[in-house]
Amino acid sequence: MMAAVKAGIGSRNKDAGNMKFFLCVMGMVMIIEGLPYFAFPSKMKEWVLMMTGIDDASLRKFGLVFMAAGLIIVYLAMKGS
């Protein structure tokens, strides 16, 4: 019975570690995403206005390419570890 209890505790610790890692990654994404708005606010306003003129299909393709690239990067990073 003690082994089962210890296994449950270990599982919770692993879950907590995974959550900490997830929150770390989300924090880093927010830092990277916020950096241009902090460093170049006037340029970001120009970019946002420019994006309103781009059709939805092009924006979707651009987003799809970025998501695929991110997925490949995560896959390669996890495969290497």
N, CA, C and O atoms as a Maestro MAE file, in Angstrom:
{
 s_m_m2io_version
 :::
 2.0.0
}

f_m_ct {
 s_m_title
 :::
 protein
 m_atom[324] {
  # First column is atom index #
  i_m_mmod_type
  r_m_x_coord
  r_m_y_coord
  r_m_z_coord
  i_m_residue_number
  s_m_chain_name
  s_m_pdb_residue_name
  s_m_pdb_atom_name
  i_m_atomic_number
  :::
  1 25 0.823 -1.189 0.000 1 A "MET " " N  " 7
  2 3 0.000 0.000 0.000 1 A "MET " " CA " 6
  3 2 0.865 1.251 0.000 1 A "MET " " C  " 6
  4 15 0.529 2.229 -0.668 1 A "MET " " O  " 8
  5 25 1.975 1.240 0.736 2 A "MET " " N  " 7
  6 3 2.853 2.408 0.774 2 A "MET " " CA " 6
  7 2 3.421 2.716 -0.606 2 A "MET " " C  " 6
  8 15 3.597 3.879 -0.969 2 A "MET " " O  " 8
  9 25 3.708 1.661 -1.375 3 A "ALA " " N  " 7
  10 3 4.246 1.870 -2.717 3 A "ALA " " CA " 6
  11 2 3.226 2.594 -3.595 3 A "ALA " " C  " 6
  12 15 3.582 3.463 -4.390 3 A "ALA " " O  " 8
  13 25 1.962 2.225 -3.441 4 A "ALA " " N  " 7
  14 3 0.912 2.877 -4.221 4 A "ALA " " CA " 6
  15 2 0.787 4.346 -3.824 4 A "ALA " " C  " 6
  16 15 0.594 5.207 -4.681 4 A "ALA " " O  " 8
  17 25 0.896 4.629 -2.539 5 A "VAL " " N  " 7
  18 3 0.818 6.016 -2.068 5 A "VAL " " CA " 6
  19 2 2.002 6.811 -2.588 5 A "VAL " " C  " 6
  20 15 1.840 7.937 -3.057 5 A "VAL " " O  " 8
  21 25 3.216 6.221 -2.505 6 A "LYS " " N  " 7
  22 3 4.405 6.905 -3.002 6 A "LYS " " CA " 6
  23 2 4.308 7.134 -4.509 6 A "LYS " " C  " 6
  24 15 4.736 8.177 -5.003 6 A "LYS " " O  " 8
  25 25 3.756 6.179 -5.239 7 A "ALA " " N  " 7
  26 3 3.613 6.337 -6.689 7 A "ALA " " CA " 6
  27 2 2.683 7.498 -7.006 7 A "ALA " " C  " 6
  28 15 2.925 8.258 -7.944 7 A "ALA " " O  " 8
  29 25 1.630 7.630 -6.230 8 A "GLY " " N  " 7
  30 3 0.696 8.742 -6.428 8 A "GLY " " CA " 6
  31 2 1.346 10.075 -6.153 8 A "GLY " " C  " 6
  32 15 1.113 11.041 -6.879 8 A "GLY " " O  " 8
  33 25 2.161 10.147 -5.112 9 A "ILE " " N  " 7
  34 3 2.857 11.388 -4.779 9 A "ILE " " CA " 6
  35 2 3.846 11.740 -5.872 9 A "ILE " " C  " 6
  36 15 3.936 12.900 -6.273 9 A "ILE " " O  " 8
  37 25 4.588 10.761 -6.358 10 A "GLY " " N  " 7
  38 3 5.542 10.999 -7.439 10 A "GLY " " CA " 6
  39 2 4.857 11.503 -8.691 10 A "GLY " " C  " 6
  40 15 5.382 12.362 -9.399 10 A "GLY " " O  " 8
  41 25 3.674 10.957 -8.958 11 A "SER " " N  " 7
  42 3 2.915 11.371 -10.128 11 A "SER " " CA " 6
  43 2 2.496 12.829 -10.003 11 A "SER " " C  " 6
  44 15 2.549 13.587 -10.971 11 A "SER " " O  " 8
  45 25 2.073 13.218 -8.784 12 A "ARG " " N  " 7
  46 3 1.676 14.613 -8.562 12 A "ARG " " CA " 6
  47 2 2.861 15.547 -8.727 12 A "ARG " " C  " 6
  48 15 2.723 16.632 -9.292 12 A "ARG " " O  " 8
  49 25 4.034 15.133 -8.235 13 A "ASN " " N  " 7
  50 3 5.220 15.961 -8.378 13 A "ASN " " CA " 6
  51 2 5.587 16.125 -9.847 13 A "ASN " " C  " 6
  52 15 5.995 17.205 -10.276 13 A "ASN " " O  " 8
  53 25 5.440 15.046 -10.618 14 A "LYS " " N  " 7
  54 3 5.732 15.123 -12.052 14 A "LYS " " CA " 6
  55 2 4.742 16.065 -12.730 14 A "LYS " " C  " 6
  56 15 5.131 16.871 -13.574 14 A "LYS " " O  " 8
  57 25 3.461 15.967 -12.365 15 A "ASP " " N  " 7
  58 3 2.449 16.857 -12.930 15 A "ASP " " CA " 6
  59 2 2.747 18.307 -12.584 15 A "ASP " " C  " 6
  60 15 2.583 19.193 -13.422 15 A "ASP " " O  " 8
  61 25 3.185 18.554 -11.352 16 A "ALA " " N  " 7
  62 3 3.522 19.922 -10.939 16 A "ALA " " CA " 6
  63 2 4.713 20.430 -11.737 16 A "ALA " " C  " 6
  64 15 4.749 21.598 -12.124 16 A "ALA " " O  " 8
  65 25 5.684 19.563 -11.985 17 A "GLY " " N  " 7
  66 3 6.835 19.948 -12.796 17 A "GLY " " CA " 6
  67 2 6.440 20.270 -14.222 17 A "GLY " " C  " 6
  68 15 6.962 21.211 -14.821 17 A "GLY " " O  " 8
  69 25 5.507 19.481 -14.773 18 A "ASN " " N  " 7
  70 3 5.017 19.736 -16.125 18 A "ASN " " CA " 6
  71 2 4.283 21.061 -16.196 18 A "ASN " " C  " 6
  72 15 4.426 21.804 -17.168 18 A "ASN " " O  " 8
  73 25 3.493 21.362 -15.167 19 A "MET " " N  " 7
  74 3 2.754 22.620 -15.139 19 A "MET " " CA " 6
  75 2 3.715 23.802 -15.029 19 A "MET " " C  " 6
  76 15 3.516 24.827 -15.680 19 A "MET " " O  " 8
  77 25 4.747 23.663 -14.213 20 A "LYS " " N  " 7
  78 3 5.745 24.732 -14.094 20 A "LYS " " CA " 6
  79 2 6.420 24.971 -15.438 20 A "LYS " " C  " 6
  80 15 6.627 26.116 -15.838 20 A "LYS " " O  " 8
  81 25 6.765 23.883 -16.138 21 A "PHE " " N  " 7
  82 3 7.399 23.998 -17.448 21 A "PHE " " CA " 6
  83 2 6.453 24.690 -18.430 21 A "PHE " " C  " 6
  84 15 6.872 25.576 -19.175 21 A "PHE " " O  " 8
  85 25 5.192 24.293 -18.431 22 A "PHE " " N  " 7
  86 3 4.195 24.901 -19.319 22 A "PHE " " CA " 6
  87 2 4.068 26.395 -19.039 22 A "PHE " " C  " 6
  88 15 4.046 27.206 -19.966 22 A "PHE " " O  " 8
  89 25 3.985 26.754 -17.768 23 A "LEU " " N  " 7
  90 3 3.864 28.171 -17.411 23 A "LEU " " CA " 6
  91 2 5.119 28.950 -17.802 23 A "LEU " " C  " 6
  92 15 5.030 30.110 -18.206 23 A "LEU " " O  " 8
  93 25 6.273 28.323 -17.684 24 A "CYS " " N  " 7
  94 3 7.531 28.942 -18.107 24 A "CYS " " CA " 6
  95 2 7.501 29.217 -19.609 24 A "CYS " " C  " 6
  96 15 7.866 30.304 -20.057 24 A "CYS " " O  " 8
  97 25 7.072 28.242 -20.368 25 A "VAL " " N  " 7
  98 3 7.002 28.405 -21.823 25 A "VAL " " CA " 6
  99 2 6.008 29.500 -22.188 25 A "VAL " " C  " 6
  100 15 6.296 30.336 -23.044 25 A "VAL " " O  " 8
  101 25 4.849 29.503 -21.554 26 A "MET " " N  " 7
  102 3 3.853 30.537 -21.840 26 A "MET " " CA " 6
  103 2 4.386 31.930 -21.489 26 A "MET " " C  " 6
  104 15 4.143 32.892 -22.219 26 A "MET " " O  " 8
  105 25 5.105 32.035 -20.381 27 A "GLY " " N  " 7
  106 3 5.714 33.305 -20.003 27 A "GLY " " CA " 6
  107 2 6.715 33.777 -21.038 27 A "GLY " " C  " 6
  108 15 6.751 34.960 -21.376 27 A "GLY " " O  " 8
  109 25 7.532 32.859 -21.546 28 A "MET " " N  " 7
  110 3 8.515 33.221 -22.568 28 A "MET " " CA " 6
  111 2 7.823 33.666 -23.855 28 A "MET " " C  " 6
  112 15 8.267 34.616 -24.499 28 A "MET " " O  " 8
  113 25 6.748 32.991 -24.230 29 A "VAL " " N  " 7
  114 3 5.989 33.392 -25.424 29 A "VAL " " CA " 6
  115 2 5.452 34.802 -25.236 29 A "VAL " " C  " 6
  116 15 5.517 35.616 -26.157 29 A "VAL " " O  " 8
  117 25 4.925 35.100 -24.058 30 A "MET " " N  " 7
  118 3 4.377 36.433 -23.798 30 A "MET " " CA " 6
  119 2 5.471 37.503 -23.848 30 A "MET " " C  " 6
  120 15 5.235 38.611 -24.330 30 A "MET " " O  " 8
  121 25 6.661 37.175 -23.352 31 A "ILE " " N  " 7
  122 3 7.776 38.122 -23.408 31 A "ILE " " CA " 6
  123 2 8.145 38.404 -24.860 31 A "ILE " " C  " 6
  124 15 8.286 39.560 -25.258 31 A "ILE " " O  " 8
  125 25 8.298 37.346 -25.649 32 A "ILE " " N  " 7
  126 3 8.671 37.503 -27.062 32 A "ILE " " CA " 6
  127 2 7.589 38.265 -27.824 32 A "ILE " " C  " 6
  128 15 7.892 39.138 -28.638 32 A "ILE " " O  " 8
  129 25 6.332 37.934 -27.559 33 A "GLU " " N  " 7
  130 3 5.231 38.613 -28.249 33 A "GLU " " CA " 6
  131 2 5.115 40.083 -27.843 33 A "GLU " " C  " 6
  132 15 4.756 40.922 -28.670 33 A "GLU " " O  " 8
  133 25 5.408 40.398 -26.611 34 A "GLY " " N  " 7
  134 3 5.264 41.770 -26.130 34 A "GLY " " CA " 6
  135 2 6.442 42.673 -26.457 34 A "GLY " " C  " 6
  136 15 6.306 43.896 -26.443 34 A "GLY " " O  " 8
  137 25 7.585 42.091 -26.751 35 A "LEU " " N  " 7
  138 3 8.799 42.866 -26.997 35 A "LEU " " CA " 6
  139 2 8.654 43.899 -28.120 35 A "LEU " " C  " 6
  140 15 9.035 45.052 -27.918 35 A "LEU " " O  " 8
  141 25 8.123 43.540 -29.283 36 A "PRO " " N  " 7
  142 3 7.992 44.557 -30.344 36 A "PRO " " CA " 6
  143 2 7.080 45.723 -29.953 36 A "PRO " " C  " 6
  144 15 7.340 46.866 -30.330 36 A "PRO " " O  " 8
  145 25 6.021 45.444 -29.205 37 A "TYR " " N  " 7
  146 3 5.103 46.509 -28.787 37 A "TYR " " CA " 6
  147 2 5.792 47.460 -27.804 37 A "TYR " " C  " 6
  148 15 5.512 48.659 -27.800 37 A "TYR " " O  " 8
  149 25 6.676 46.935 -26.988 38 A "PHE " " N  " 7
  150 3 7.418 47.754 -26.034 38 A "PHE " " CA " 6
  151 2 8.518 48.549 -26.735 38 A "PHE " " C  " 6
  152 15 8.683 49.743 -26.485 38 A "PHE " " O  " 8
  153 25 9.267 47.886 -27.611 39 A "ALA " " N  " 7
  154 3 10.438 48.506 -28.226 39 A "ALA " " CA " 6
  155 2 10.075 49.446 -29.382 39 A "ALA " " C  " 6
  156 15 10.720 50.479 -29.565 39 A "ALA " " O  " 8
  157 25 9.060 49.098 -30.151 40 A "PHE " " N  " 7
  158 3 8.713 49.871 -31.347 40 A "PHE " " CA " 6
  159 2 7.206 50.108 -31.444 40 A "PHE " " C  " 6
  160 15 6.573 49.604 -32.371 40 A "PHE " " O  " 8
  161 25 6.613 50.860 -30.512 41 A "PRO " " N  " 7
  162 3 5.147 51.006 -30.523 41 A "PRO " " CA " 6
  163 2 4.607 51.671 -31.799 41 A "PRO " " C  " 6
  164 15 3.560 51.262 -32.301 41 A "PRO " " O  " 8
  165 25 5.293 52.675 -32.326 42 A "SER " " N  " 7
  166 3 4.771 53.341 -33.522 42 A "SER " " CA " 6
  167 2 4.840 52.413 -34.736 42 A "SER " " C  " 6
  168 15 3.924 52.403 -35.558 42 A "SER " " O  " 8
  169 25 5.916 51.635 -34.855 43 A "LYS " " N  " 7
  170 3 6.025 50.675 -35.962 43 A "LYS " " CA " 6
  171 2 4.953 49.591 -35.857 43 A "LYS " " C  " 6
  172 15 4.402 49.159 -36.869 43 A "LYS " " O  " 8
  173 25 4.660 49.155 -34.636 44 A "MET " " N  " 7
  174 3 3.638 48.126 -34.455 44 A "MET " " CA " 6
  175 2 2.269 48.643 -34.878 44 A "MET " " C  " 6
  176 15 1.471 47.897 -35.446 44 A "MET " " O  " 8
  177 25 1.993 49.918 -34.602 45 A "LYS " " N  " 7
  178 3 0.723 50.496 -35.058 45 A "LYS " " CA " 6
  179 2 0.648 50.465 -36.579 45 A "LYS " " C  " 6
  180 15 -0.396 50.145 -37.147 45 A "LYS " " O  " 8
  181 25 1.758 50.800 -37.240 46 A "GLU " " N  " 7
  182 3 1.785 50.750 -38.708 46 A "GLU " " CA " 6
  183 2 1.537 49.328 -39.206 46 A "GLU " " C  " 6
  184 15 0.779 49.126 -40.155 46 A "GLU " " O  " 8
  185 25 2.175 48.338 -38.568 47 A "TRP " " N  " 7
  186 3 2.007 46.939 -38.976 47 A "TRP " " CA " 6
  187 2 0.564 46.485 -38.799 47 A "TRP " " C  " 6
  188 15 0.017 45.786 -39.652 47 A "TRP " " O  " 8
  189 25 -0.048 46.885 -37.686 48 A "VAL " " N  " 7
  190 3 -1.439 46.483 -37.440 48 A "VAL " " CA " 6
  191 2 -2.350 47.092 -38.501 48 A "VAL " " C  " 6
  192 15 -3.241 46.420 -39.020 48 A "VAL " " O  " 8
  193 25 -2.126 48.364 -38.822 49 A "LEU " " N  " 7
  194 3 -2.937 48.996 -39.868 49 A "LEU " " CA " 6
  195 2 -2.708 48.328 -41.219 49 A "LEU " " C  " 6
  196 15 -3.650 48.154 -41.992 49 A "LEU " " O  " 8
  197 25 -1.468 47.955 -41.505 50 A "MET " " N  " 7
  198 3 -1.158 47.284 -42.755 50 A "MET " " CA " 6
  199 2 -1.863 45.925 -42.817 50 A "MET " " C  " 6
  200 15 -2.337 45.519 -43.879 50 A "MET " " O  " 8
  201 25 -1.932 45.230 -41.692 51 A "MET " " N  " 7
  202 3 -2.560 43.902 -41.662 51 A "MET " " CA " 6
  203 2 -4.048 43.969 -41.949 51 A "MET " " C  " 6
  204 15 -4.617 43.001 -42.452 51 A "MET " " O  " 8
  205 25 -4.695 45.087 -41.643 52 A "THR " " N  " 7
  206 3 -6.126 45.191 -41.919 52 A "THR " " CA " 6
  207 2 -6.409 45.176 -43.414 52 A "THR " " C  " 6
  208 15 -7.522 44.861 -43.834 52 A "THR " " O  " 8
  209 25 -5.402 45.516 -44.223 53 A "GLY " " N  " 7
  210 3 -5.580 45.510 -45.673 53 A "GLY " " CA " 6
  211 2 -5.292 44.167 -46.315 53 A "GLY " " C  " 6
  212 15 -5.532 43.999 -47.511 53 A "GLY " " O  " 8
  213 25 -4.787 43.209 -45.559 54 A "ILE " " N  " 7
  214 3 -4.463 41.890 -46.110 54 A "ILE " " CA " 6
  215 2 -5.703 41.004 -46.017 54 A "ILE " " C  " 6
  216 15 -6.389 40.985 -44.995 54 A "ILE " " O  " 8
  217 25 -5.982 40.271 -47.095 55 A "ASP " " N  " 7
  218 3 -7.190 39.438 -47.088 55 A "ASP " " CA " 6
  219 2 -7.049 38.267 -46.103 55 A "ASP " " C  " 6
  220 15 -5.943 37.847 -45.764 55 A "ASP " " O  " 8
  221 25 -8.181 37.766 -45.666 56 A "ASP " " N  " 7
  222 3 -8.228 36.712 -44.652 56 A "ASP " " CA " 6
  223 2 -7.498 35.441 -45.076 56 A "ASP " " C  " 6
  224 15 -6.825 34.810 -44.260 56 A "ASP " " O  " 8
  225 25 -7.626 35.065 -46.342 57 A "ALA " " N  " 7
  226 3 -7.000 33.825 -46.813 57 A "ALA " " CA " 6
  227 2 -5.474 33.904 -46.678 57 A "ALA " " C  " 6
  228 15 -4.840 32.925 -46.283 57 A "ALA " " O  " 8
  229 25 -4.889 35.044 -46.998 58 A "SER " " N  " 7
  230 3 -3.438 35.202 -46.877 58 A "SER " " CA " 6
  231 2 -2.998 35.146 -45.422 58 A "SER " " C  " 6
  232 15 -1.979 34.533 -45.103 58 A "SER " " O  " 8
  233 25 -3.762 35.785 -44.540 59 A "LEU " " N  " 7
  234 3 -3.433 35.745 -43.118 59 A "LEU " " CA " 6
  235 2 -3.531 34.321 -42.576 59 A "LEU " " C  " 6
  236 15 -2.701 33.900 -41.770 59 A "LEU " " O  " 8
  237 25 -4.544 33.583 -43.018 60 A "ARG " " N  " 7
  238 3 -4.689 32.189 -42.582 60 A "ARG " " CA " 6
  239 2 -3.501 31.347 -43.036 60 A "ARG " " C  " 6
  240 15 -2.971 30.548 -42.264 60 A "ARG " " O  " 8
  241 25 -3.079 31.528 -44.295 61 A "LYS " " N  " 7
  242 3 -1.915 30.786 -44.809 61 A "LYS " " CA " 6
  243 2 -0.667 31.128 -44.006 61 A "LYS " " C  " 6
  244 15 0.108 30.242 -43.644 61 A "LYS " " O  " 8
  245 25 -0.475 32.407 -43.729 62 A "PHE " " N  " 7
  246 3 0.669 32.854 -42.940 62 A "PHE " " CA " 6
  247 2 0.638 32.222 -41.547 62 A "PHE " " C  " 6
  248 15 1.658 31.732 -41.062 62 A "PHE " " O  " 8
  249 25 -0.532 32.234 -40.906 63 A "GLY " " N  " 7
  250 3 -0.686 31.618 -39.589 63 A "GLY " " CA " 6
  251 2 -0.437 30.124 -39.623 63 A "GLY " " C  " 6
  252 15 0.186 29.576 -38.714 63 A "GLY " " O  " 8
  253 25 -0.919 29.461 -40.664 64 A "LEU " " N  " 7
  254 3 -0.722 28.021 -40.804 64 A "LEU " " CA " 6
  255 2 0.763 27.687 -40.947 64 A "LEU " " C  " 6
  256 15 1.253 26.738 -40.335 64 A "LEU " " O  " 8
  257 25 1.470 28.467 -41.751 65 A "VAL " " N  " 7
  258 3 2.908 28.237 -41.936 65 A "VAL " " CA " 6
  259 2 3.647 28.425 -40.616 65 A "VAL " " C  " 6
  260 15 4.529 27.634 -40.282 65 A "VAL " " O  " 8
  261 25 3.294 29.468 -39.860 66 A "PHE " " N  " 7
  262 3 3.950 29.707 -38.576 66 A "PHE " " CA " 6
  263 2 3.641 28.597 -37.575 66 A "PHE " " C  " 6
  264 15 4.526 28.165 -36.836 66 A "PHE " " O  " 8
  265 25 2.392 28.132 -37.546 67 A "MET " " N  " 7
  266 3 2.050 27.039 -36.637 67 A "MET " " CA " 6
  267 2 2.793 25.766 -37.014 67 A "MET " " C  " 6
  268 15 3.282 25.055 -36.137 67 A "MET " " O  " 8
  269 25 2.884 25.470 -38.303 68 A "ALA " " N  " 7
  270 3 3.597 24.280 -38.755 68 A "ALA " " CA " 6
  271 2 5.081 24.378 -38.399 68 A "ALA " " C  " 6
  272 15 5.682 23.404 -37.945 68 A "ALA " " O  " 8
  273 25 5.665 25.557 -38.606 69 A "ALA " " N  " 7
  274 3 7.075 25.747 -38.256 69 A "ALA " " CA " 6
  275 2 7.281 25.560 -36.750 69 A "ALA " " C  " 6
  276 15 8.255 24.934 -36.330 69 A "ALA " " O  " 8
  277 25 6.379 26.092 -35.948 70 A "GLY " " N  " 7
  278 3 6.471 25.916 -34.497 70 A "GLY " " CA " 6
  279 2 6.342 24.464 -34.094 70 A "GLY " " C  " 6
  280 15 7.064 23.992 -33.216 70 A "GLY " " O  " 8
  281 25 5.429 23.754 -34.728 71 A "LEU " " N  " 7
  282 3 5.241 22.332 -34.441 71 A "LEU " " CA " 6
  283 2 6.499 21.540 -34.785 71 A "LEU " " C  " 6
  284 15 6.904 20.657 -34.029 71 A "LEU " " O  " 8
  285 25 7.108 21.848 -35.910 72 A "ILE " " N  " 7
  286 3 8.346 21.168 -36.318 72 A "ILE " " CA " 6
  287 2 9.465 21.458 -35.329 72 A "ILE " " C  " 6
  288 15 10.213 20.554 -34.956 72 A "ILE " " O  " 8
  289 25 9.585 22.704 -34.904 73 A "ILE " " N  " 7
  290 3 10.621 23.077 -33.929 73 A "ILE " " CA " 6
  291 2 10.414 22.326 -32.621 73 A "ILE " " C  " 6
  292 15 11.368 21.793 -32.054 73 A "ILE " " O  " 8
  293 25 9.176 22.281 -32.137 74 A "VAL " " N  " 7
  294 3 8.899 21.560 -30.880 74 A "VAL " " CA " 6
  295 2 9.190 20.076 -31.052 74 A "VAL " " C  " 6
  296 15 9.766 19.455 -30.158 74 A "VAL " " O  " 8
  297 25 8.804 19.501 -32.181 75 A "TYR " " N  " 7
  298 3 9.058 18.084 -32.443 75 A "TYR " " CA " 6
  299 2 10.562 17.795 -32.433 75 A "TYR " " C  " 6
  300 15 11.013 16.847 -31.790 75 A "TYR " " O  " 8
  301 25 11.323 18.609 -33.140 76 A "LEU " " N  " 7
  302 3 12.768 18.403 -33.198 76 A "LEU " " CA " 6
  303 2 13.414 18.577 -31.824 76 A "LEU " " C  " 6
  304 15 14.338 17.843 -31.470 76 A "LEU " " O  " 8
  305 25 12.926 19.547 -31.053 77 A "ALA " " N  " 7
  306 3 13.474 19.771 -29.712 77 A "ALA " " CA " 6
  307 2 13.165 18.587 -28.796 77 A "ALA " " C  " 6
  308 15 14.015 18.174 -28.007 77 A "ALA " " O  " 8
  309 25 11.950 18.041 -28.899 78 A "MET " " N  " 7
  310 3 11.578 16.909 -28.041 78 A "MET " " CA " 6
  311 2 12.266 15.629 -28.499 78 A "MET " " C  " 6
  312 15 12.594 14.776 -27.675 78 A "MET " " O  " 8
  313 25 12.485 15.488 -29.793 79 A "LYS " " N  " 7
  314 3 13.131 14.296 -30.331 79 A "LYS " " CA " 6
  315 2 14.604 14.237 -29.873 79 A "LYS " " C  " 6
  316 15 15.145 13.160 -29.622 79 A "LYS " " O  " 8
  317 25 15.230 15.407 -29.773 80 A "GLY " " N  " 7
  318 3 16.628 15.467 -29.388 80 A "GLY " " CA " 6
  319 2 16.866 15.186 -27.903 80 A "GLY " " C  " 6
  320 15 17.972 14.811 -27.513 80 A "GLY " " O  " 8
  321 25 15.848 15.363 -27.084 81 A "SER " " N  " 7
  322 3 16.061 15.166 -25.637 81 A "SER " " CA " 6
  323 2 15.741 13.774 -25.176 81 A "SER " " C  " 6
  324 15 15.874 13.471 -23.991 81 A "SER " " O  " 8
  :::
 }
 m_bond[323] {
  # First column is bond index #
  i_m_from
  i_m_to
  i_m_order
  :::
  1 1 2 1
  2 2 3 1
  3 3 4 2
  4 3 5 1
  5 5 6 1
  6 6 7 1
  7 7 8 2
  8 7 9 1
  9 9 10 1
  10 10 11 1
  11 11 12 2
  12 11 13 1
  13 13 14 1
  14 14 15 1
  15 15 16 2
  16 15 17 1
  17 17 18 1
  18 18 19 1
  19 19 20 2
  20 19 21 1
  21 21 22 1
  22 22 23 1
  23 23 24 2
  24 23 25 1
  25 25 26 1
  26 26 27 1
  27 27 28 2
  28 27 29 1
  29 29 30 1
  30 30 31 1
  31 31 32 2
  32 31 33 1
  33 33 34 1
  34 34 35 1
  35 35 36 2
  36 35 37 1
  37 37 38 1
  38 38 39 1
  39 39 40 2
  40 39 41 1
  41 41 42 1
  42 42 43 1
  43 43 44 2
  44 43 45 1
  45 45 46 1
  46 46 47 1
  47 47 48 2
  48 47 49 1
  49 49 50 1
  50 50 51 1
  51 51 52 2
  52 51 53 1
  53 53 54 1
  54 54 55 1
  55 55 56 2
  56 55 57 1
  57 57 58 1
  58 58 59 1
  59 59 60 2
  60 59 61 1
  61 61 62 1
  62 62 63 1
  63 63 64 2
  64 63 65 1
  65 65 66 1
  66 66 67 1
  67 67 68 2
  68 67 69 1
  69 69 70 1
  70 70 71 1
  71 71 72 2
  72 71 73 1
  73 73 74 1
  74 74 75 1
  75 75 76 2
  76 75 77 1
  77 77 78 1
  78 78 79 1
  79 79 80 2
  80 79 81 1
  81 81 82 1
  82 82 83 1
  83 83 84 2
  84 83 85 1
  85 85 86 1
  86 86 87 1
  87 87 88 2
  88 87 89 1
  89 89 90 1
  90 90 91 1
  91 91 92 2
  92 91 93 1
  93 93 94 1
  94 94 95 1
  95 95 96 2
  96 95 97 1
  97 97 98 1
  98 98 99 1
  99 99 100 2
  100 99 101 1
  101 101 102 1
  102 102 103 1
  103 103 104 2
  104 103 105 1
  105 105 106 1
  106 106 107 1
  107 107 108 2
  108 107 109 1
  109 109 110 1
  110 110 111 1
  111 111 112 2
  112 111 113 1
  113 113 114 1
  114 114 115 1
  115 115 116 2
  116 115 117 1
  117 117 118 1
  118 118 119 1
  119 119 120 2
  120 119 121 1
  121 121 122 1
  122 122 123 1
  123 123 124 2
  124 123 125 1
  125 125 126 1
  126 126 127 1
  127 127 128 2
  128 127 129 1
  129 129 130 1
  130 130 131 1
  131 131 132 2
  132 131 133 1
  133 133 134 1
  134 134 135 1
  135 135 136 2
  136 135 137 1
  137 137 138 1
  138 138 139 1
  139 139 140 2
  140 139 141 1
  141 141 142 1
  142 142 143 1
  143 143 144 2
  144 143 145 1
  145 145 146 1
  146 146 147 1
  147 147 148 2
  148 147 149 1
  149 149 150 1
  150 150 151 1
  151 151 152 2
  152 151 153 1
  153 153 154 1
  154 154 155 1
  155 155 156 2
  156 155 157 1
  157 157 158 1
  158 158 159 1
  159 159 160 2
  160 159 161 1
  161 161 162 1
  162 162 163 1
  163 163 164 2
  164 163 165 1
  165 165 166 1
  166 166 167 1
  167 167 168 2
  168 167 169 1
  169 169 170 1
  170 170 171 1
  171 171 172 2
  172 171 173 1
  173 173 174 1
  174 174 175 1
  175 175 176 2
  176 175 177 1
  177 177 178 1
  178 178 179 1
  179 179 180 2
  180 179 181 1
  181 181 182 1
  182 182 183 1
  183 183 184 2
  184 183 185 1
  185 185 186 1
  186 186 187 1
  187 187 188 2
  188 187 189 1
  189 189 190 1
  190 190 191 1
  191 191 192 2
  192 191 193 1
  193 193 194 1
  194 194 195 1
  195 195 196 2
  196 195 197 1
  197 197 198 1
  198 198 199 1
  199 199 200 2
  200 199 201 1
  201 201 202 1
  202 202 203 1
  203 203 204 2
  204 203 205 1
  205 205 206 1
  206 206 207 1
  207 207 208 2
  208 207 209 1
  209 209 210 1
  210 210 211 1
  211 211 212 2
  212 211 213 1
  213 213 214 1
  214 214 215 1
  215 215 216 2
  216 215 217 1
  217 217 218 1
  218 218 219 1
  219 219 220 2
  220 219 221 1
  221 221 222 1
  222 222 223 1
  223 223 224 2
  224 223 225 1
  225 225 226 1
  226 226 227 1
  227 227 228 2
  228 227 229 1
  229 229 230 1
  230 230 231 1
  231 231 232 2
  232 231 233 1
  233 233 234 1
  234 234 235 1
  235 235 236 2
  236 235 237 1
  237 237 238 1
  238 238 239 1
  239 239 240 2
  240 239 241 1
  241 241 242 1
  242 242 243 1
  243 243 244 2
  244 243 245 1
  245 245 246 1
  246 246 247 1
  247 247 248 2
  248 247 249 1
  249 249 250 1
  250 250 251 1
  251 251 252 2
  252 251 253 1
  253 253 254 1
  254 254 255 1
  255 255 256 2
  256 255 257 1
  257 257 258 1
  258 258 259 1
  259 259 260 2
  260 259 261 1
  261 261 262 1
  262 262 263 1
  263 263 264 2
  264 263 265 1
  265 265 266 1
  266 266 267 1
  267 267 268 2
  268 267 269 1
  269 269 270 1
  270 270 271 1
  271 271 272 2
  272 271 273 1
  273 273 274 1
  274 274 275 1
  275 275 276 2
  276 275 277 1
  277 277 278 1
  278 278 279 1
  279 279 280 2
  280 279 281 1
  281 281 282 1
  282 282 283 1
  283 283 284 2
  284 283 285 1
  285 285 286 1
  286 286 287 1
  287 287 288 2
  288 287 289 1
  289 289 290 1
  290 290 291 1
  291 291 292 2
  292 291 293 1
  293 293 294 1
  294 294 295 1
  295 295 296 2
  296 295 297 1
  297 297 298 1
  298 298 299 1
  299 299 300 2
  300 299 301 1
  301 301 302 1
  302 302 303 1
  303 303 304 2
  304 303 305 1
  305 305 306 1
  306 306 307 1
  307 307 308 2
  308 307 309 1
  309 309 310 1
  310 310 311 1
  311 311 312 2
  312 311 313 1
  313 313 314 1
  314 314 315 1
  315 315 316 2
  316 315 317 1
  317 317 318 1
  318 318 319 1
  319 319 320 2
  320 319 321 1
  321 321 322 1
  322 322 323 1
  323 323 324 2
  :::
 }
}
